[in-house]
Amino acid sequence: DADVTQTPRNRITKTGKRIMLECSQTKGHDRMYWYRQDPGLGLRLIYYSFDVKDINKGEISDGYSVSRQAQAKFSLSLESAIPNQTALYFCATSDSGGESNQPQHFGDGTRLSIL
Amino acid sequence: GQQLNQSPQSMFIQEGEDVSMNCTSSSIFNTWLWYKQEPGEGPVLLIALYKAGELTSNGRLTAQFGITRKDSFLNISASIPSDVGIYFCAGNRNAGNNRKLIWGLGTSLAVNP
């Protein structure tokens, strides 16, 4: 989705380095999410935020932290990267309106390799 | 964490054939979503289902929300080469709150022209 922008698209770094992945959206959605995708394991939720003052852990939050600097921006940090954090990372957004569960819309991903 | 049972894991078909894939769960869901992911891109929403028994089409794609609320299927008719990709189902058990979106592991589709 062109309205959800992730930077960088690719990153190679070394073990122990601090890394920040950025996500910005122009959809005006309240909710933002960070996932990682690994072959055979599907999409796993790392953190999510329902508004600027709301941060929640997902199923695999250890080793990660997030910051919701504004409604449109949600960044993911790896304080001290380790090789098993090598994966494809996706940011997603969803609207909070209405009674129905609103679908999530994804960015094009950041491919992160940790040596 | 909990995941949906999505099958088949992969499919290799000839152009023009119809395709069917499904997701099942032991729990009741309020929402079923179907996404497609192409190489180098994020998942893109294909169809969203919100009511048991709902049947929704999007071009050659048709998806249904199972009457038991524990399953959903996606059909693709008359497949073409650009249908290649990984198809994911996702479901939500909490009405009005999609923090518990649960994902299948995907069906990888290859189409021989």
Chai-1 contact restraints between the chains, C-beta under 6 A:
chainA,res_idxA,chainB,res_idxB,connection_type,confidence,min_distance_angstrom,max_distance_angstrom,comment,restraint_id
A,G42,B,W103,contact,1.0,0.0,6.0,A-B,restraint_1
A,G42,B,L105,contact,1.0,0.0,6.0,A-B,restraint_2
A,L43,B,W103,contact,1.0,0.0,6.0,A-B,restraint_3
A,E59,B,G1,contact,1.0,0.0,6.0,A-B,restraint_4
A,F90,B,G42,contact,1.0,0.0,6.0,A-B,restraint_5
A,E99,B,G96,contact,1.0,0.0,6.0,A-B,restraint_6
A,S100,B,Y50,contact,1.0,0.0,6.0,A-B,restraint_7
A,N101,B,T31,contact,1.0,0.0,6.0,A-B,restraint_8
A,N101,B,N92,contact,1.0,0.0,6.0,A-B,restraint_9
A,N101,B,N98,contact,1.0,0.0,6.0,A-B,restraint_10
A,P103,B,L33,contact,1.0,0.0,6.0,A-B,restraint_11
A,P103,B,L45,contact,1.0,0.0,6.0,A-B,restraint_12
A,P103,B,A48,contact,1.0,0.0,6.0,A-B,restraint_13
A,F106,B,G42,contact,1.0,0.0,6.0,A-B,restraint_14
A,F106,B,P43,contact,1.0,0.0,6.0,A-B,restraint_15
A,G107,B,G42,contact,1.0,0.0,6.0,A-B,restraint_16
A,D108,B,E41,contact,1.0,0.0,6.0,A-B,restraint_17
A,D108,B,G42,contact,1.0,0.0,6.0,A-B,restraint_18
A,G109,B,G42,contact,1.0,0.0,6.0,A-B,restraint_19
